Amino acid sequence: MVIAITELKLKSIWHLPMFLFHALRSGAQAQKAKGNRMFEVKNESWHTHRTLSVWKSEKSLRQYVMSDAHLKAMKNTSKLARSATSTHWYSEYPPSWEEAVKILQQKNSALA
C-alpha cells in the first residue's frame, strides 16, 4: 500500500470558501478513484487542513493527483495557501493520524 499525507495552510480566512470548494471536489474524486483504499480529512483550524489517504499502488495515487478536480485544486494552491506539503511512503498497514503527521513533520524538518 502507498500512504499519502498532505498539509495545507491557508494565507487568509478569506481564502477558506475557495479552498473548501476545491477540497470537497477533490475529496469526492479521491473516494471514487480507482485504487483508493481510504481517504480522510482533518482540519486543525480555519487555516490548517490535512488529508490522509491509502492507495493500492503509486500508479493509482499519481492518476488521482494528476486528474480532474485535484489537478484544478493544485493549480490554485499558490493563490490560497502560504504553505503546502505532502509526502508518501509504502507501508503494510495504514498509520494513525499521529504517525502520519510525525512522518510529514520529519520530512519538512529534513527539507528546512
The first five atom37 places (N, CA, C, CB, O) and aatype in JSON, in Angstrom:
{
  "aatype": [12, 19, 9, 0, 9, 16, 6, 10, 11, 10, 11, 15, 9, 17, 8, 10, 14, 12, 13, 10, 13, 8, 0, 10, 1, 15, 7, 0, 5, 0, 5, 11, 0, 11, 7, 2, 1, 12, 13, 6, 19, 11, 2, 6, 15, 17, 8, 16, 8, 1, 16, 10, 15, 19, 17, 11, 15, 6, 11, 15, 10, 1, 5, 18, 19, 12, 15, 3, 0, 8, 10, 11, 0, 12, 11, 2, 16, 15, 11, 10, 0, 1, 15, 0, 16, 15, 16, 8, 17, 18, 15, 6, 18, 14, 14, 15, 17, 6, 6, 0, 19, 11, 9, 10, 5, 5, 11, 2, 15, 0, 10, 0],
  "atom_mask": [
    [1, 1, 1, 1, 1],
    [1, 1, 1, 1, 1],
    [1, 1, 1, 1, 1],
    [1, 1, 1, 1, 1],
    [1, 1, 1, 1, 1],
    [1, 1, 1, 1, 1],
    [1, 1, 1, 1, 1],
    [1, 1, 1, 1, 1],
    [1, 1, 1, 1, 1],
    [1, 1, 1, 1, 1],
    [1, 1, 1, 1, 1],
    [1, 1, 1, 1, 1],
    [1, 1, 1, 1, 1],
    [1, 1, 1, 1, 1],
    [1, 1, 1, 1, 1],
    [1, 1, 1, 1, 1],
    [1, 1, 1, 1, 1],
    [1, 1, 1, 1, 1],
    [1, 1, 1, 1, 1],
    [1, 1, 1, 1, 1],
    [1, 1, 1, 1, 1],
    [1, 1, 1, 1, 1],
    [1, 1, 1, 1, 1],
    [1, 1, 1, 1, 1],
    [1, 1, 1, 1, 1],
    [1, 1, 1, 1, 1],
    [1, 1, 1, 0, 1],
    [1, 1, 1, 1, 1],
    [1, 1, 1, 1, 1],
    [1, 1, 1, 1, 1],
    [1, 1, 1, 1, 1],
    [1, 1, 1, 1, 1],
    [1, 1, 1, 1, 1],
    [1, 1, 1, 1, 1],
    [1, 1, 1, 0, 1],
    [1, 1, 1, 1, 1],
    [1, 1, 1, 1, 1],
    [1, 1, 1, 1, 1],
    [1, 1, 1, 1, 1],
    [1, 1, 1, 1, 1],
    [1, 1, 1, 1, 1],
    [1, 1, 1, 1, 1],
    [1, 1, 1, 1, 1],
    [1, 1, 1, 1, 1],
    [1, 1, 1, 1, 1],
    [1, 1, 1, 1, 1],
    [1, 1, 1, 1, 1],
    [1, 1, 1, 1, 1],
    [1, 1, 1, 1, 1],
    [1, 1, 1, 1, 1],
    [1, 1, 1, 1, 1],
    [1, 1, 1, 1, 1],
    [1, 1, 1, 1, 1],
    [1, 1, 1, 1, 1],
    [1, 1, 1, 1, 1],
    [1, 1, 1, 1, 1],
    [1, 1, 1, 1, 1],
    [1, 1, 1, 1, 1],
    [1, 1, 1, 1, 1],
    [1, 1, 1, 1, 1],
    [1, 1, 1, 1, 1],
    [1, 1, 1, 1, 1],
    [1, 1, 1, 1, 1],
    [1, 1, 1, 1, 1],
    [1, 1, 1, 1, 1],
    [1, 1, 1, 1, 1],
    [1, 1, 1, 1, 1],
    [1, 1, 1, 1, 1],
    [1, 1, 1, 1, 1],
    [1, 1, 1, 1, 1],
    [1, 1, 1, 1, 1],
    [1, 1, 1, 1, 1],
    [1, 1, 1, 1, 1],
    [1, 1, 1, 1, 1],
    [1, 1, 1, 1, 1],
    [1, 1, 1, 1, 1],
    [1, 1, 1, 1, 1],
    [1, 1, 1, 1, 1],
    [1, 1, 1, 1, 1],
    [1, 1, 1, 1, 1],
    [1, 1, 1, 1, 1],
    [1, 1, 1, 1, 1],
    [1, 1, 1, 1, 1],
    [1, 1, 1, 1, 1],
    [1, 1, 1, 1, 1],
    [1, 1, 1, 1, 1],
    [1, 1, 1, 1, 1],
    [1, 1, 1, 1, 1],
    [1, 1, 1, 1, 1],
    [1, 1, 1, 1, 1],
    [1, 1, 1, 1, 1],
    [1, 1, 1, 1, 1],
    [1, 1, 1, 1, 1],
    [1, 1, 1, 1, 1],
    [1, 1, 1, 1, 1],
    [1, 1, 1, 1, 1],
    [1, 1, 1, 1, 1],
    [1, 1, 1, 1, 1],
    [1, 1, 1, 1, 1],
    [1, 1, 1, 1, 1],
    [1, 1, 1, 1, 1],
    [1, 1, 1, 1, 1],
    [1, 1, 1, 1, 1],
    [1, 1, 1, 1, 1],
    [1, 1, 1, 1, 1],
    [1, 1, 1, 1, 1],
    [1, 1, 1, 1, 1],
    [1, 1, 1, 1, 1],
    [1, 1, 1, 1, 1],
    [1, 1, 1, 1, 1],
    [1, 1, 1, 1, 1],
    [1, 1, 1, 1, 1]
  ],
  "atom_positions": [
    [[0.84, -1.18, 0.0], [0.0, 0.0, 0.0], [0.88, 1.24, 0.0], [-0.95, 0.0, 1.21], [2.01, 1.23, 0.49]],
    [[0.33, 2.3, -0.56], [1.0, 3.6, -0.55], [0.18, 4.53, 0.34], [1.16, 4.19, -2.01], [-1.03, 4.67, 0.17]],
    [[0.85, 5.15, 1.28], [0.22, 6.08, 2.2], [0.6, 7.48, 1.76], [0.65, 5.82, 3.69], [1.76, 7.73, 1.43]],
    [[-0.35, 8.4, 1.74], [-0.07, 9.79, 1.38], [-0.69, 10.72, 2.42], [-0.62, 10.12, -0.04], [-1.82, 10.51, 2.85]],
    [[0.07, 11.74, 2.81], [-0.44, 12.76, 3.7], [-0.11, 14.12, 3.1], [0.15, 12.62, 5.15], [0.97, 14.33, 2.55]],
    [[-1.06, 15.03, 3.21], [-0.86, 16.4, 2.75], [-1.23, 17.36, 3.87], [-1.69, 16.69, 1.48], [-2.04, 17.05, 4.74]],
    [[-0.62, 18.53, 3.82], [-0.96, 19.6, 4.76], [-0.94, 20.91, 4.0], [0.03, 19.63, 5.98], [0.01, 21.22, 3.28]],
    [[-1.99, 21.68, 4.17], [-2.11, 22.97, 3.52], [-2.47, 24.01, 4.57], [-3.17, 22.94, 2.38], [-3.38, 23.8, 5.37]],
    [[-1.75, 25.13, 4.56], [-2.04, 26.22, 5.49], [-2.45, 27.43, 4.67], [-0.8, 26.55, 6.39], [-1.68, 27.95, 3.86]],
    [[-3.69, 27.87, 4.89], [-4.24, 28.97, 4.12], [-3.59, 30.3, 4.48], [-5.74, 29.06, 4.34], [-3.15, 30.51, 5.61]],
    [[-3.54, 31.2, 3.51], [-3.0, 32.54, 3.7], [-3.92, 33.4, 4.55], [-2.75, 33.21, 2.35], [-3.47, 34.18, 5.38]],
    [[-5.21, 33.24, 4.33], [-6.19, 34.11, 4.98], [-7.52, 33.37, 5.12], [-6.37, 35.43, 4.18], [-7.83, 32.47, 4.35]],
    [[-8.28, 33.77, 6.1], [-9.62, 33.18, 6.27], [-10.5, 33.48, 5.06], [-10.29, 33.71, 7.57], [-11.47, 32.76, 4.79]],
    [[-10.18, 34.53, 4.34], [-10.95, 34.9, 3.15], [-10.77, 33.89, 2.02], [-10.54, 36.29, 2.66], [-11.57, 33.84, 1.09]],
    [[-9.72, 33.08, 2.11], [-9.49, 32.05, 1.1], [-10.22, 30.74, 1.43], [-8.0, 31.78, 0.98], [-10.25, 29.82, 0.61]],
    [[-10.81, 30.66, 2.61], [-11.46, 29.43, 3.04], [-12.58, 28.97, 2.1], [-12.02, 29.61, 4.43], [-12.63, 27.78, 1.77]],
    [[-13.48, 29.84, 1.65], [-14.55, 29.35, 0.75], [-14.02, 28.7, -0.53], [-15.47, 30.5, 0.38], [-14.5, 27.64, -0.94]],
    [[-13.04, 29.33, -1.16], [-12.49, 28.75, -2.4], [-11.74, 27.46, -2.1], [-11.55, 29.76, -3.1], [-11.82, 26.5, -2.86]],
    [[-11.01, 27.43, -0.97], [-10.34, 26.2, -0.58], [-11.36, 25.08, -0.38], [-9.52, 26.41, 0.71], [-11.17, 23.97, -0.89]],
    [[-12.43, 25.35, 0.34], [-13.45, 24.33, 0.6], [-14.09, 23.83, -0.69], [-14.52, 24.88, 1.53], [-14.37, 22.64, -0.83]],
    [[-14.31, 24.74, -1.63], [-14.84, 24.34, -2.94], [-13.94, 23.28, -3.57], [-14.97, 25.58, -3.88], [-14.41, 22.22, -3.99]],
    [[-12.64, 23.58, -3.63], [-11.71, 22.63, -4.23], [-11.54, 21.36, -3.38], [-10.35, 23.29, -4.44], [-11.46, 20.26, -3.92]],
    [[-11.5, 21.52, -2.06], [-11.31, 20.37, -1.17], [-12.47, 19.38, -1.27], [-11.15, 20.85, 0.27], [-12.25, 18.17, -1.3]],
    [[-13.68, 19.88, -1.3], [-14.84, 18.98, -1.39], [-14.85, 18.22, -2.71], [-16.14, 19.78, -1.24], [-15.14, 17.03, -2.74]],
    [[-14.53, 18.9, -3.78], [-14.49, 18.24, -5.1], [-13.35, 17.22, -5.16], [-14.34, 19.28, -6.23], [-13.53, 16.12, -5.68]],
    [[-12.18, 17.6, -4.64], [-11.04, 16.68, -4.65], [-11.29, 15.47, -3.77], [-9.77, 17.39, -4.2], [-10.94, 14.35, -4.13]],
    [[-11.9, 15.7, -2.61], [-12.23, 14.6, -1.7], [-13.2, 13.62, -2.32], [0.0, 0.0, 0.0], [-13.04, 12.4, -2.2]],
    [[-14.23, 14.14, -2.98], [-15.2, 13.27, -3.65], [-14.51, 12.46, -4.75], [-16.37, 14.09, -4.24], [-14.8, 11.28, -4.94]],
    [[-13.61, 13.12, -5.48], [-12.86, 12.41, -6.53], [-12.0, 11.31, -5.92], [-11.97, 13.4, -7.32], [-11.96, 10.2, -6.46]],
    [[-11.33, 11.6, -4.82], [-10.46, 10.6, -4.18], [-11.25, 9.37, -3.75], [-9.73, 11.2, -2.98], [-10.82, 8.24, -3.96]],
    [[-12.4, 9.6, -3.15], [-13.19, 8.48, -2.64], [-13.68, 7.56, -3.75], [-14.37, 9.0, -1.86], [-13.93, 6.38, -3.51]],
    [[-13.82, 8.1, -4.95], [-14.27, 7.29, -6.09], [-13.11, 6.77, -6.93], [-15.2, 8.1, -6.97], [-13.32, 5.93, -7.81]],
    [[-11.91, 7.25, -6.67], [-10.77, 6.94, -7.53], [-10.4, 5.46, -7.48], [-9.57, 7.78, -7.12], [-10.46, 4.81, -6.43]],
    [[-10.02, 4.95, -8.63], [-9.57, 3.57, -8.72], [-8.3, 3.42, -7.88], [-9.31, 3.16, -10.2], [-7.36, 4.21, -8.01]],
    [[-8.27, 2.41, -7.03], [-7.09, 2.14, -6.21], [-7.1, 2.81, -4.85], [0.0, 0.0, 0.0], [-6.21, 2.56, -4.04]],
    [[-8.1, 3.65, -4.58], [-8.17, 4.3, -3.27], [-8.74, 3.33, -2.25], [-9.04, 5.58, -3.34], [-9.77, 2.69, -2.48]],
    [[-8.05, 3.21, -1.12], [-8.48, 2.32, -0.05], [-9.04, 3.09, 1.15], [-7.32, 1.45, 0.41], [-9.86, 2.57, 1.91]],
    [[-8.59, 4.35, 1.29], [-9.05, 5.17, 2.42], [-8.74, 6.62, 2.1], [-8.37, 4.73, 3.77], [-7.72, 6.94, 1.49]],
    [[-9.63, 7.5, 2.52], [-9.4, 8.94, 2.38], [-10.05, 9.64, 3.56], [-9.97, 9.48, 1.01], [-11.26, 9.53, 3.77]],
    [[-9.24, 10.36, 4.34], [-9.75, 11.09, 5.5], [-9.21, 12.51, 5.48], [-9.36, 10.37, 6.82], [-8.15, 12.79, 4.93]],
    [[-9.97, 13.4, 6.11], [-9.61, 14.81, 6.21], [-9.62, 15.2, 7.68], [-10.59, 15.71, 5.4], [-10.46, 14.74, 8.45]],
    [[-8.66, 16.04, 8.05], [-8.62, 16.56, 9.41], [-8.24, 18.03, 9.34], [-7.62, 15.75, 10.31], [-7.23, 18.39, 8.73]],
    [[-9.05, 18.87, 9.97], [-8.8, 20.3, 10.0], [-8.48, 20.71, 11.43], [-10.02, 21.09, 9.45], [-9.26, 20.44, 12.34]],
    [[-7.33, 21.35, 11.62], [-6.96, 21.81, 12.96], [-7.6, 23.14, 13.3], [-5.45, 21.92, 13.08], [-7.92, 23.4, 14.46]],
    [[-7.79, 23.96, 12.3], [-8.38, 25.27, 12.47], [-8.79, 25.75, 11.08], [-7.38, 26.28, 13.17], [-8.75, 24.99, 10.12]],
    [[-9.19, 27.01, 10.98], [-9.58, 27.5, 9.66], [-8.41, 27.5, 8.69], [-10.16, 28.91, 9.78], [-8.61, 27.48, 7.48]],
    [[-7.18, 27.52, 9.2], [-6.04, 27.66, 8.3], [-5.24, 26.38, 8.07], [-5.14, 28.69, 8.81], [-4.47, 26.34, 7.11]],
    [[-5.36, 25.35, 8.88], [-4.56, 24.14, 8.7], [-5.45, 22.95, 8.37], [-3.72, 23.85, 9.96], [-6.33, 22.58, 9.14]],
    [[-5.19, 22.37, 7.2], [-6.01, 21.27, 6.69], [-5.1, 20.14, 6.22], [-6.92, 21.76, 5.52], [-4.08, 20.38, 5.57]],
    [[-5.48, 18.92, 6.57], [-4.68, 17.74, 6.19], [-5.56, 16.67, 5.57], [-3.93, 17.18, 7.42], [-6.75, 16.55, 5.87]],
    [[-4.93, 15.88, 4.7], [-5.58, 14.67, 4.18], [-4.65, 13.49, 4.44], [-5.91, 14.8, 2.66], [-3.43, 13.63, 4.44]],
    [[-5.26, 12.36, 4.66], [-4.53, 11.1, 4.83], [-5.24, 10.08, 3.94], [-4.49, 10.62, 6.34], [-6.44, 9.87, 4.06]],
    [[-4.47, 9.46, 3.04], [-5.1, 8.51, 2.14], [-4.22, 7.27, 1.97], [-5.36, 9.16, 0.78], [-3.01, 7.31, 2.17]],
    [[-4.87, 6.19, 1.6], [-4.21, 4.91, 1.37], [-4.58, 4.46, -0.04], [-4.62, 3.83, 2.45], [-5.75, 4.49, -0.43]],
    [[-3.55, 4.05, -0.78], [-3.73, 3.69, -2.18], [-3.18, 2.29, -2.45], [-3.04, 4.71, -3.09], [-2.24, 1.84, -1.79]],
    [[-3.76, 1.64, -3.41], [-3.33, 0.3, -3.81], [-1.9, 0.34, -4.36], [-4.28, -0.29, -4.87], [-1.11, -0.57, -4.11]],
    [[-1.58, 1.39, -5.1], [-0.26, 1.49, -5.73], [0.11, 2.96, -5.94], [-0.24, 0.74, -7.08], [-0.73, 3.85, -5.85]],
    [[1.37, 3.19, -6.22], [1.82, 4.54, -6.54], [1.17, 5.01, -7.84], [3.36, 4.59, -6.65], [0.88, 6.2, -8.0]],
    [[0.95, 4.11, -8.75], [0.29, 4.46, -10.02], [-1.11, 5.01, -9.77], [0.23, 3.23, -10.95], [-1.5, 6.01, -10.37]],
    [[-1.88, 4.35, -8.9], [-3.23, 4.84, -8.63], [-3.21, 6.2, -7.92], [-4.01, 3.82, -7.78], [-4.06, 7.05, -8.18]],
    [[-2.24, 6.41, -7.04], [-2.09, 7.71, -6.38], [-1.78, 8.78, -7.43], [-0.97, 7.66, -5.31], [-2.42, 9.84, -7.43]],
    [[-0.84, 8.53, -8.3], [-0.45, 9.52, -9.32], [-1.6, 9.82, -10.28], [0.76, 9.02, -10.11], [-1.78, 10.97, -10.69]],
    [[-2.38, 8.8, -10.64], [-3.52, 9.03, -11.53], [-4.52, 9.98, -10.87], [-4.22, 7.69, -11.88], [-5.05, 10.87, -11.54]],
    [[-4.76, 9.81, -9.59], [-5.65, 10.71, -8.86], [-5.07, 12.13, -8.81], [-5.9, 10.19, -7.44], [-5.76, 13.1, -9.13]],
    [[-3.81, 12.23, -8.41], [-3.17, 13.53, -8.23], [-3.2, 14.36, -9.51], [-1.73, 13.35, -7.76], [-3.4, 15.58, -9.46]],
    [[-3.01, 13.72, -10.64], [-2.87, 14.43, -11.91], [-4.14, 14.49, -12.74], [-1.79, 13.79, -12.72], [-4.08, 14.67, -13.96]],
    [[-5.31, 14.33, -12.1], [-6.54, 14.37, -12.89], [-7.63, 15.22, -12.24], [-7.06, 12.97, -13.1], [-7.64, 15.45, -11.03]],
    [[-8.51, 15.68, -13.08], [-9.78, 16.32, -12.74], [-9.69, 17.35, -11.62], [-10.75, 15.29, -12.36], [-8.89, 18.27, -11.67]],
    [[-10.54, 17.17, -10.61], [-10.7, 18.16, -9.54], [-9.4, 18.39, -8.77], [-11.79, 17.72, -8.58], [-9.1, 19.53, -8.41]],
    [[-8.65, 17.34, -8.52], [-7.41, 17.5, -7.76], [-6.4, 18.34, -8.53], [-6.81, 16.14, -7.41], [-5.72, 19.18, -7.95]],
    [[-6.29, 18.12, -9.81], [-5.36, 18.9, -10.63], [-5.75, 20.37, -10.62], [-5.33, 18.35, -12.07], [-4.88, 21.24, -10.52]],
    [[-7.04, 20.66, -10.74], [-7.51, 22.05, -10.68], [-7.2, 22.67, -9.32], [-9.04, 22.12, -10.97], [-6.8, 23.83, -9.23]],
    [[-7.37, 21.9, -8.27], [-7.08, 22.39, -6.92], [-5.59, 22.72, -6.79], [-7.49, 21.35, -5.86], [-5.24, 23.76, -6.23]],
    [[-4.73, 21.85, -7.29], [-3.29, 22.09, -7.19], [-2.9, 23.37, -7.93], [-2.52, 20.89, -7.76], [-2.0, 24.1, -7.49]],
    [[-3.56, 23.65, -9.04], [-3.23, 24.85, -9.81], [-3.59, 26.13, -9.04], [-3.97, 24.84, -11.16], [-3.07, 27.2, -9.34]],
    [[-4.48, 26.03, -8.04], [-4.88, 27.18, -7.24], [-4.16, 27.26, -5.89], [-6.37, 27.13, -7.01], [-4.37, 28.21, -5.14]],
    [[-3.34, 26.29, -5.59], [-2.71, 26.22, -4.28], [-1.91, 27.48, -3.95], [-1.8, 25.01, -4.2], [-2.03, 28.01, -2.85]],
    [[-1.11, 27.96, -4.88], [-0.26, 29.12, -4.57], [-1.08, 30.38, -4.3], [0.72, 29.38, -5.71], [-0.62, 31.28, -3.6]],
    [[-2.28, 30.46, -4.85], [-3.15, 31.61, -4.6], [-3.76, 31.55, -3.2], [-4.26, 31.68, -5.67], [-4.0, 32.58, -2.58]],
    [[-4.02, 30.34, -2.72], [-4.77, 30.15, -1.48], [-3.9, 29.87, -0.25], [-5.73, 29.04, -1.65], [-4.28, 30.23, 0.87]],
    [[-2.77, 29.24, -0.45], [-2.01, 28.72, 0.69], [-0.67, 29.41, 0.87], [-1.78, 27.24, 0.51], [0.0, 29.79, -0.08]],
    [[-0.31, 29.57, 2.15], [1.04, 30.07, 2.45], [2.03, 28.93, 2.47], [1.05, 30.82, 3.8], [3.23, 29.14, 2.29]],
    [[1.55, 27.7, 2.69], [2.4, 26.52, 2.57], [1.54, 25.31, 2.23], [3.2, 26.27, 3.87], [0.38, 25.2, 2.62]],
    [[2.17, 24.41, 1.5], [1.52, 23.14, 1.14], [2.61, 22.09, 1.06], [0.73, 23.24, -0.22], [3.57, 22.23, 0.31]],
    [[2.46, 21.04, 1.84], [3.45, 19.97, 1.84], [2.75, 18.62, 1.73], [4.32, 20.03, 3.11], [1.58, 18.46, 2.1]],
    [[3.49, 17.67, 1.23], [2.95, 16.31, 1.14], [4.11, 15.33, 1.1], [2.04, 16.15, -0.11], [5.24, 15.68, 0.78]],
    [[3.79, 14.11, 1.42], [4.75, 13.03, 1.27], [3.97, 11.73, 1.13], [5.75, 12.97, 2.47], [2.79, 11.65, 1.48]],
    [[4.65, 10.73, 0.62], [4.03, 9.4, 0.56], [5.11, 8.35, 0.79], [3.31, 9.16, -0.82], [6.3, 8.59, 0.57]],
    [[4.66, 7.18, 1.23], [5.58, 6.09, 1.53], [4.81, 4.78, 1.44], [6.22, 6.27, 2.93], [3.58, 4.75, 1.42]],
    [[5.57, 3.7, 1.4], [4.98, 2.36, 1.36], [4.85, 1.82, 2.78], [5.83, 1.4, 0.48], [5.72, 2.03, 3.62]],
    [[3.75, 1.13, 3.02], [3.52, 0.52, 4.33], [2.59, -0.67, 4.16], [2.93, 1.55, 5.33], [1.8, -0.73, 3.22]],
    [[2.69, -1.6, 5.09], [1.79, -2.76, 5.06], [0.5, -2.48, 5.81], [2.49, -3.97, 5.65], [-0.45, -3.27, 5.74]],
    [[0.46, -1.36, 6.55], [-0.74, -1.02, 7.31], [-0.97, 0.49, 7.28], [-0.62, -1.53, 8.77], [-0.01, 1.25, 7.16]],
    [[-2.21, 0.91, 7.39], [-2.49, 2.35, 7.45], [-2.01, 2.91, 8.79], [-4.02, 2.63, 7.27], [-2.23, 2.3, 9.84]],
    [[-1.34, 4.06, 8.77], [-0.87, 4.65, 10.03], [-1.98, 5.39, 10.76], [0.29, 5.61, 9.75], [-3.03, 5.7, 10.18]],
    [[-1.75, 5.66, 12.02], [-2.66, 6.57, 12.73], [-2.38, 7.98, 12.22], [-2.46, 6.47, 14.3], [-1.37, 8.22, 11.57]],
    [[-3.29, 8.89, 12.52], [-3.06, 10.28, 12.16], [-1.78, 10.8, 12.81], [-4.26, 11.15, 12.58], [-1.0, 11.51, 12.17]],
    [[-1.57, 10.43, 14.04], [-0.39, 10.91, 14.78], [0.9, 10.44, 14.09], [-0.42, 10.41, 16.24], [1.84, 11.22, 13.93]],
    [[0.93, 9.17, 13.69], [2.12, 8.64, 12.98], [2.33, 9.37, 11.66], [1.96, 7.12, 12.73], [3.46, 9.75, 11.33]],
    [[1.27, 9.57, 10.92], [1.38, 10.2, 9.61], [1.85, 11.65, 9.72], [0.03, 10.15, 8.88], [2.71, 12.09, 8.95]],
    [[1.3, 12.38, 10.67], [1.72, 13.78, 10.87], [3.18, 13.84, 11.26], [0.84, 14.47, 11.95], [3.91, 14.72, 10.8]],
    [[3.62, 12.93, 12.11], [5.02, 12.89, 12.53], [5.94, 12.66, 11.32], [5.24, 11.78, 13.59], [6.98, 13.31, 11.2]],
    [[5.56, 11.75, 10.43], [6.35, 11.49, 9.22], [6.4, 12.75, 8.35], [5.75, 10.31, 8.42], [7.47, 13.09, 7.83]],
    [[5.28, 13.43, 8.19], [5.25, 14.66, 7.4], [6.14, 15.73, 8.03], [3.81, 15.17, 7.26], [6.88, 16.42, 7.33]],
    [[6.07, 15.88, 9.34], [6.89, 16.87, 10.03], [8.37, 16.54, 9.91], [6.49, 16.95, 11.5], [9.2, 17.44, 9.76]],
    [[8.72, 15.26, 9.96], [10.12, 14.86, 9.79], [10.6, 15.2, 8.39], [10.29, 13.35, 10.04], [11.74, 15.65, 8.21]],
    [[9.75, 15.0, 7.4], [10.1, 15.36, 6.03], [10.33, 16.85, 5.93], [9.01, 14.91, 5.04], [11.31, 17.29, 5.32]],
    [[9.44, 17.64, 6.53], [9.57, 19.1, 6.46], [10.84, 19.56, 7.16], [8.36, 19.78, 7.09], [11.5, 20.49, 6.69]],
    [[11.2, 18.93, 8.27], [12.41, 19.28, 9.0], [13.66, 18.98, 8.16], [12.47, 18.52, 10.34], [14.62, 19.75, 8.17]],
    [[13.63, 17.88, 7.45], [14.77, 17.5, 6.62], [14.96, 18.47, 5.47], [14.59, 16.08, 6.09], [16.08, 18.67, 5.01]],
    [[13.86, 19.07, 5.0], [13.94, 19.99, 3.87], [14.32, 21.4, 4.31], [12.61, 20.03, 3.14], [14.77, 22.2, 3.49]],
    [[14.15, 21.71, 5.58], [14.41, 23.07, 6.07], [15.89, 23.37, 6.18], [13.76, 23.28, 7.43], [16.27, 24.47, 6.58]]
  ]
}
